[in-house]
Amino acid sequence: MLAGLYAHDGQMEAAAEAYQKAQRFLMQAPEVISPQMNSLTFDYLKTAGRYAEAKECALQYVRQTTVGDTLNVFHVEAKRLLAEACCLTGDYRQAWMYEHQVGALTDSLYERSNQEAALELQTAYETAQREQKIQEQQFMIVRNRQIIWSLSIGVCVLMLLLWQMASSRRRIARKNRKLFDQIEQLRQAQKELERIRRVMNETRSERIVEEKDELFERLESLMQDRKLFLQSDLSREQVAAELGTNKLYVSNALSQRTGLTFSEYLNRWRLEYAREVLLNDSTIKVEAVALMCGFNSVRTFYRLFQRVYQLTPTEYRRLSKLEDIGR
């Protein structure tokens, strides 16, 4: 580099001395190959007008860069210097040939650079794709774990609810069973009371029956024998006419013996009759039972039946079927 500076400055003797020192250094360390050193040497020789030596320097530079992969910037630079040296020595044909090679090598180097850049971009893109895919897979794994955890909790809660519902249904079933048994016991007791009352009425000879008791007994017989309560529009006036009295006497007799109003008395007979139908005939629908027993409203029938027997008509019928199966 110093020799080149001296040469450009016109100090040719100093330049030659610096050049000799550089050559001696290269001879002492021949393994040192520096592209910059060759370029500086060529520059000095060209400036000093030593064109033949400059050409030899360029040829040496080309031989050094020919080892291994020749498609590199140093080999292109060496060929360019050789083309310049041939031009300086007047060998223009060789100069053109080397310039053509420099152009071809430059194009190839540029194409390789583009290919490497494209490969790097492709590699970066594929790497980004793989990383994105890995992130998506990790996200899916996390989400699936969350879903599985949520489903597990939901299944546990559902199982708990089902267990509670089953327990509640068992408790209700036991309660309904107990109510049904109590109703049956009451029914048997009522039958027994009716039997005793009939026996007492048959064996009663000289007993004086008060007028109101006689009226109630006649009313009971009328309901039991003719089943007037099945008429949905039955009134006190109609019943009083059948008994040959007035509606006030009928109300007083009911109040004294049962404590019920006329409407409550009719509903008691209707509910008992409906219970018998539900117990003995499972082919008739509950709605039809309500209407055939004298109720104007199915909803009223359900409400009164459940209030008296603590069971719905449907539950009572189902329990009666279980009772028949048990027998």
C-alpha positions as CSV (number, residue, x, y, z in Angstrom):
1,M,0.0,0.0,0.0
2,L,2.9,2.4,0.9
3,A,4.6,1.6,-2.5
4,G,1.4,2.5,-4.3
5,L,1.1,5.8,-2.4
6,Y,4.7,6.7,-3.3
7,A,4.1,5.8,-6.9
8,H,1.0,8.0,-7.1
9,D,3.0,10.8,-5.5
10,G,5.7,10.4,-8.1
11,Q,8.3,9.2,-5.6
12,M,9.4,6.3,-7.7
13,E,12.6,5.4,-5.8
14,A,10.7,5.3,-2.4
15,A,7.9,3.3,-4.1
16,A,10.4,0.8,-5.5
17,E,12.1,0.4,-2.1
18,A,8.7,-0.2,-0.4
19,Y,7.8,-2.7,-3.1
20,Q,11.0,-4.6,-2.5
21,K,10.4,-4.8,1.2
22,A,6.9,-6.1,0.5
23,Q,8.2,-8.8,-1.8
24,R,10.8,-9.9,0.7
25,F,8.0,-10.2,3.3
26,L,6.0,-12.3,1.0
27,M,9.0,-14.6,0.3
28,Q,9.5,-15.1,4.0
29,A,5.8,-15.9,4.5
30,P,4.7,-17.6,1.2
31,E,1.6,-19.0,2.8
32,V,0.2,-15.6,3.3
33,I,-2.3,-14.9,0.6
34,S,-4.0,-11.6,0.8
35,P,-6.3,-10.4,-2.0
36,Q,-5.7,-6.9,-0.8
37,M,-2.0,-7.4,-1.1
38,N,-2.3,-8.6,-4.7
39,S,-4.6,-5.6,-5.6
40,L,-2.1,-3.2,-4.0
41,T,0.8,-4.8,-5.8
42,F,-1.0,-4.6,-9.1
43,D,-1.8,-1.0,-8.5
44,Y,1.8,-0.1,-7.7
45,L,3.1,-1.9,-10.8
46,K,0.5,-0.3,-13.1
47,T,1.3,3.2,-11.6
48,A,5.1,2.6,-12.0
49,G,4.6,1.6,-15.7
50,R,5.8,-1.9,-15.1
51,Y,2.9,-3.5,-17.2
52,A,4.5,-6.8,-17.8
53,E,5.0,-7.4,-14.1
54,A,1.5,-6.1,-13.4
55,K,0.2,-8.8,-15.9
56,E,2.3,-11.4,-14.1
57,C,0.9,-10.3,-10.8
58,A,-2.6,-10.5,-12.1
59,L,-2.0,-14.0,-13.5
60,Q,-0.6,-15.1,-10.1
61,Y,-3.7,-13.6,-8.5
62,V,-5.9,-15.6,-10.9
63,R,-4.0,-18.9,-10.1
64,Q,-4.3,-18.3,-6.4
65,T,-8.1,-17.8,-6.6
66,T,-8.6,-20.7,-9.0
67,V,-8.1,-23.2,-6.1
68,G,-11.4,-24.6,-4.9
69,D,-14.6,-22.7,-5.8
70,T,-13.7,-20.2,-8.5
71,L,-17.1,-18.4,-8.3
72,N,-16.1,-15.8,-5.8
73,V,-15.5,-12.0,-5.7
74,F,-11.7,-12.5,-5.5
75,H,-11.5,-14.6,-8.7
76,V,-13.7,-12.0,-10.4
77,E,-11.4,-9.2,-9.2
78,A,-8.3,-11.2,-10.4
79,K,-9.8,-11.7,-13.9
80,R,-10.7,-8.0,-14.0
81,L,-7.1,-7.0,-13.1
82,L,-5.8,-9.5,-15.7
83,A,-8.1,-7.9,-18.4
84,E,-6.8,-4.5,-17.4
85,A,-3.2,-5.7,-17.6
86,C,-3.7,-7.2,-21.0
87,C,-5.1,-3.9,-22.2
88,L,-2.1,-2.1,-20.8
89,T,0.3,-4.4,-22.6
90,G,-1.7,-4.0,-25.9
91,D,-3.2,-7.5,-25.9
92,Y,-6.7,-6.3,-26.5
93,R,-8.1,-9.7,-27.7
94,Q,-7.1,-11.3,-24.4
95,A,-8.4,-8.2,-22.6
96,W,-11.8,-8.6,-24.2
97,M,-11.8,-12.3,-23.4
98,Y,-11.1,-11.7,-19.8
99,E,-13.6,-8.9,-19.6
100,H,-16.2,-11.3,-21.1
101,Q,-15.3,-13.9,-18.4
102,V,-15.6,-11.2,-15.8
103,G,-19.1,-10.4,-17.0
104,A,-20.1,-14.0,-17.0
105,L,-18.6,-14.6,-13.6
106,T,-20.3,-11.5,-12.3
107,D,-23.7,-12.7,-13.6
108,S,-23.1,-16.1,-12.2
109,L,-22.1,-14.6,-8.8
110,Y,-25.1,-12.4,-8.9
111,E,-27.4,-15.3,-9.7
112,R,-25.8,-17.4,-6.9
113,S,-26.3,-14.5,-4.6
114,N,-29.9,-14.3,-5.5
115,Q,-30.3,-18.0,-5.1
116,E,-28.7,-17.9,-1.7
117,A,-30.9,-15.0,-0.7
118,A,-34.0,-16.8,-2.0
119,L,-32.9,-20.0,-0.2
120,E,-32.4,-18.0,3.0
121,L,-35.8,-16.4,2.6
122,Q,-37.3,-19.9,1.9
123,T,-35.5,-21.3,4.9
124,A,-36.7,-18.4,7.1
125,Y,-40.2,-18.8,5.7
126,E,-40.2,-22.6,6.4
127,T,-38.8,-22.0,9.8
128,A,-41.5,-19.4,10.6
129,Q,-44.1,-21.8,9.2
130,R,-42.8,-24.6,11.5
131,E,-42.7,-22.3,14.5
132,Q,-46.2,-21.1,13.7
133,K,-47.3,-24.8,13.4
134,I,-45.7,-25.7,16.6
135,Q,-47.4,-22.7,18.3
136,E,-50.7,-23.8,16.9
137,Q,-50.2,-27.3,18.0
138,Q,-49.3,-26.1,21.5
139,F,-52.4,-23.8,21.5
140,M,-54.5,-26.8,20.4
141,I,-53.0,-29.0,23.2
142,V,-53.7,-26.3,25.8
143,R,-57.2,-25.7,24.5
144,N,-57.9,-29.5,24.4
145,R,-56.7,-29.8,27.9
146,Q,-59.0,-27.0,29.0
147,I,-61.9,-28.6,27.1
148,I,-61.2,-32.0,28.7
149,W,-60.9,-30.3,32.1
150,S,-64.2,-28.5,31.6
151,L,-65.9,-31.6,30.3
152,S,-64.6,-33.6,33.3
153,I,-66.0,-31.0,35.7
154,G,-69.3,-30.9,33.8
155,V,-69.6,-34.7,33.9
156,C,-68.9,-34.7,37.7
157,V,-71.5,-32.0,38.2
158,L,-74.0,-33.9,36.0
159,M,-73.4,-37.1,37.9
160,L,-73.9,-35.3,41.2
161,L,-77.1,-33.8,39.9
162,L,-78.3,-37.2,38.6
163,W,-77.5,-38.8,41.9
164,Q,-79.4,-36.0,43.8
165,M,-82.4,-36.4,41.4
166,A,-82.4,-40.2,41.8
167,S,-82.2,-39.8,45.6
168,S,-85.1,-37.3,45.5
169,R,-87.1,-39.6,43.3
170,R,-86.6,-42.5,45.7
171,R,-87.6,-40.3,48.6
172,I,-90.7,-39.1,46.8
173,A,-91.5,-42.7,45.7
174,R,-91.3,-43.9,49.4
175,K,-93.5,-41.0,50.5
176,N,-96.1,-41.7,47.8
177,R,-96.1,-45.3,48.7
178,K,-96.7,-44.5,52.3
179,L,-99.5,-42.1,51.3
180,F,-101.1,-44.7,49.1
181,D,-101.0,-47.3,51.9
182,Q,-102.6,-44.8,54.3
183,I,-105.3,-44.1,51.7
184,E,-106.0,-47.8,51.4
185,Q,-106.2,-48.2,55.1
186,L,-108.6,-45.3,55.4
187,R,-110.7,-46.8,52.6
188,Q,-110.9,-50.1,54.4
189,A,-111.8,-48.3,57.6
190,Q,-114.6,-46.4,55.8
191,K,-115.9,-49.7,54.4
192,E,-115.9,-51.2,57.8
193,L,-117.7,-48.1,59.2
194,E,-120.3,-48.3,56.5
195,R,-120.8,-52.0,57.3
196,I,-121.2,-51.3,61.0
197,R,-123.7,-48.5,60.3
198,R,-125.8,-50.7,58.0
199,V,-125.8,-53.4,60.7
200,M,-126.9,-50.9,63.3
201,N,-129.6,-49.5,61.0
202,E,-130.9,-53.0,60.3
203,T,-130.9,-54.1,64.0
204,R,-132.3,-50.8,65.2
205,S,-136.0,-51.3,66.1
206,E,-137.5,-48.8,68.5
207,R,-134.9,-46.0,68.3
208,I,-136.3,-42.5,67.6
209,V,-134.4,-40.9,64.9
210,E,-134.2,-37.1,64.9
211,E,-135.5,-35.4,61.8
212,K,-132.1,-34.0,60.7
213,D,-130.4,-37.4,61.1
214,E,-133.1,-39.1,59.0
215,L,-132.7,-36.4,56.3
216,F,-128.9,-37.0,56.2
217,E,-129.4,-40.8,56.0
218,R,-131.8,-40.3,53.1
219,L,-129.3,-38.0,51.4
220,E,-126.5,-40.6,51.8
221,S,-128.8,-43.3,50.4
222,L,-129.7,-41.1,47.5
223,M,-126.1,-40.5,46.6
224,Q,-125.1,-44.1,47.0
225,D,-128.0,-45.7,45.2
226,R,-128.7,-43.2,42.4
227,K,-125.2,-41.5,42.3
228,L,-126.6,-38.1,41.7
229,F,-123.2,-36.6,42.3
230,L,-122.1,-37.7,38.9
231,Q,-124.3,-34.9,37.5
232,S,-122.0,-31.9,36.9
233,D,-124.8,-29.4,37.2
234,L,-126.5,-30.9,40.3
235,S,-127.8,-28.3,42.7
236,R,-129.2,-28.1,46.3
237,E,-132.6,-27.4,44.9
238,Q,-132.6,-30.6,42.9
239,V,-131.5,-32.7,45.8
240,A,-134.0,-31.0,48.2
241,A,-136.8,-31.8,45.7
242,E,-135.7,-35.4,45.5
243,L,-135.8,-35.6,49.3
244,G,-139.1,-33.7,49.6
245,T,-137.7,-30.8,51.6
246,N,-136.0,-27.5,51.0
247,K,-132.3,-26.5,50.4
248,L,-131.9,-24.9,53.9
249,Y,-132.7,-28.2,55.6
250,V,-130.3,-30.0,53.4
251,S,-127.5,-27.5,54.2
252,N,-128.3,-27.7,58.0
253,A,-128.2,-31.5,57.9
254,L,-124.9,-31.6,56.1
255,S,-123.4,-29.0,58.4
256,Q,-124.5,-30.9,61.6
257,R,-123.3,-34.3,60.5
258,T,-120.3,-33.6,58.3
259,G,-119.3,-29.9,58.7
260,L,-119.2,-29.7,54.9
261,T,-120.9,-27.4,52.5
262,F,-123.1,-28.9,49.8
263,S,-120.4,-28.4,47.2
264,E,-117.7,-30.0,49.4
265,Y,-120.0,-32.9,50.1
266,L,-120.6,-33.5,46.4
267,N,-116.8,-33.3,45.7
268,R,-116.1,-35.8,48.5
269,W,-118.4,-38.4,46.8
270,R,-117.0,-37.5,43.3
271,L,-113.4,-37.9,44.6
272,E,-114.2,-41.3,46.2
273,Y,-115.8,-42.5,43.0
274,A,-112.9,-41.2,40.9
275,R,-110.5,-43.0,43.2
276,E,-112.4,-46.3,42.7
277,V,-112.4,-45.9,38.9
278,L,-108.6,-45.1,38.9
279,L,-108.0,-48.2,41.1
280,N,-110.1,-50.6,39.1
281,D,-110.0,-49.4,35.5
282,S,-106.6,-48.4,34.0
283,T,-108.0,-48.0,30.4
284,I,-109.9,-44.7,31.1
285,K,-107.8,-41.6,30.8
286,V,-107.5,-39.3,33.9
287,E,-109.2,-36.5,32.0
288,A,-112.2,-38.7,31.1
289,V,-112.4,-39.9,34.8
290,A,-112.7,-36.3,35.9
291,L,-115.6,-35.5,33.5
292,M,-117.5,-38.8,34.2
293,C,-117.3,-38.1,37.9
294,G,-119.1,-34.8,37.6
295,F,-116.2,-32.3,37.6
296,N,-116.5,-29.4,35.2
297,S,-112.8,-28.8,35.1
298,V,-109.9,-31.3,34.9
299,R,-107.7,-28.8,36.6
300,T,-110.1,-28.6,39.6
301,F,-110.2,-32.4,39.7
302,Y,-106.4,-32.6,39.9
303,R,-106.2,-29.9,42.6
304,L,-108.9,-31.4,44.8
305,F,-107.6,-35.0,44.4
306,Q,-104.0,-34.0,45.4
307,R,-105.3,-31.9,48.3
308,V,-107.3,-34.7,49.8
309,Y,-105.1,-37.7,49.0
310,Q,-101.7,-35.9,48.8
311,L,-101.1,-37.7,45.4
312,T,-102.0,-36.7,41.9
313,P,-104.5,-39.0,40.1
314,T,-101.7,-40.3,37.8
315,E,-99.4,-41.1,40.8
316,Y,-102.3,-42.9,42.5
317,R,-103.0,-45.0,39.5
318,R,-99.4,-45.9,39.0
319,L,-99.0,-47.0,42.7
320,S,-102.2,-49.0,42.5
321,K,-100.7,-50.9,39.5
322,L,-97.5,-51.6,41.6
323,E,-99.8,-52.8,44.4
324,D,-101.5,-55.3,42.0
325,I,-98.2,-56.5,40.8
326,G,-97.0,-57.0,44.3
327,R,-100.0,-59.1,45.1
